[in-house]
Amino acid sequence: MEKKEYIAIKVSNVSFQYSLVSNENLILFSLK
């Protein structure tokens, strides 16, 4: 695997995890 591909996958994984976290925060916030 090329380094560029690896970095792209890492970045997309991080942004995916970040969106999951922000979704959870939105749900928790709306429940309050």
C-alpha positions as CSV (number, residue, x, y, z in Angstrom):
1,M,0.0,0.0,0.0
2,E,1.2,3.5,-0.9
3,K,1.8,6.0,1.8
4,K,-0.8,8.4,0.3
5,E,-3.5,5.7,0.4
6,Y,-2.6,4.9,4.0
7,I,-2.8,8.5,5.1
8,A,-6.1,8.9,3.2
9,I,-7.6,5.9,5.0
10,K,-6.3,7.2,8.4
11,V,-7.8,10.6,7.8
12,S,-11.2,9.1,6.8
13,N,-11.2,6.8,9.8
14,V,-10.5,9.8,12.1
15,S,-13.2,11.9,10.6
16,F,-15.6,9.0,10.8
17,Q,-14.9,8.5,14.5
18,Y,-15.2,12.2,15.0
19,S,-18.6,12.3,13.4
20,L,-19.7,9.3,15.6
21,V,-18.6,11.2,18.7
22,S,-20.3,14.4,17.7
23,N,-23.5,12.4,16.9
24,E,-23.4,10.9,20.4
25,N,-22.8,14.3,22.0
26,L,-25.8,15.7,20.0
27,I,-28.0,12.9,21.3
28,L,-26.9,13.3,24.9
29,F,-27.3,17.1,24.6
30,S,-30.9,16.7,23.2
31,L,-31.8,14.3,26.0
32,K,-31.0,16.8,28.7
